[in-house]
Amino acid sequence: MGEQLAEFLRARRAALDPADMPDHGSPRRVPGLRRDEVAQLAGISVNYYTRLEQGEDHQMSDSVLLSLGNALRLSVDERAHLLRLARPDQARQIRRPYGPEELRPSVLALVTGAVDQAAVIVGRYFDLLGANRLGYALYGFAPGHRVNLAKMMFLDPSVRDLFPSWHAEAFNTAAYLRMAVGDMPDDPELAKLVGELSINSPEFTTMWAAQQVAECMHRVRHFRHPLVGPMELNEETMRVPDDPGQRIIFLGATAGTDSADRLRLLGSLSS
């Protein structure tokens, strides 16, 4: 885990703006801040921070974790990821046995019962485990179709037509996958997924190297559906309580908008 922590620290340091330091006018050979500057901002020794970036294992105190998070300007999700990397034994994620996932019929019934919103169930390996009729129609799948949404995002050219902001969607997918790997760092299926994407998608490789981490529970997503045209949908995500690796995602439109009309039209076309 030390090397994963080191990679994360190096990437986040490189993403910082040198203009935040008093001597930002000095020549820079590499992007971001220098190690001594991050150590100064965090109030720790340069030697200690250097050892962290070199992959040495250290038990960091709460104050050091807080200071590093502030110095590197980490988001809430990135701070949680830093904690998981620094203290893997204290990871808050409840881990389930690795391997094939089971979807409870009651969870699927909850999703299929939604009629005014598209709803999908995504597993810990980013597999589409189930959806309601509108959810399948939104992504252009036949009911019951199984697909890996991370592979679809990076390896299926048609997805670039479905998402007008494909780059942002792809970056979010890489950030979600990075968080999943932090939750389950020794899961062979996740490692296999990352490896396959790295081999087959140069864009994924670039985004993965950025070490971005995110857990988006709500946002606005834009679709350009081939049957009904552009839609702006509000996304709300819930984790299945006794299997946090599974997520239920609801996508609905604001009442009275063109997107609401188009979502209803899509529902009628898929009935």
DAZI-V427171 format. One record per run of one state. SS is the DSSP state (a for helix, b for strand, c for the rest). FROM is the first residue (numbers start at 1). TO is the last residue. If there is no record, write none. Layout:
SS_FROM_TO ; SS_FROM_TO
This chain:
c_1_1 ; a_2_14 ; c_15_17 ; a_18_20 ; c_21_34 ; a_35_42 ; c_43_45 ; a_46_53 ; c_54_61 ; a_62_71 ; c_72_75 ; a_76_86 ; c_87_87 ; a_88_90 ; c_91_104 ; a_105_112 ; c_113_117 ; b_118_122 ; c_123_126 ; b_127_131 ; c_132_132 ; a_133_139 ; c_140_147 ; b_148_148 ; a_149_155 ; c_156_158 ; a_159_162 ; c_163_165 ; a_166_183 ; c_184_187 ; a_188_200 ; c_201_201 ; a_202_209 ; c_210_217 ; b_218_225 ; c_226_228 ; b_229_240 ; c_241_242 ; b_243_252 ; c_253_257 ; a_258_269 ; c_270_271
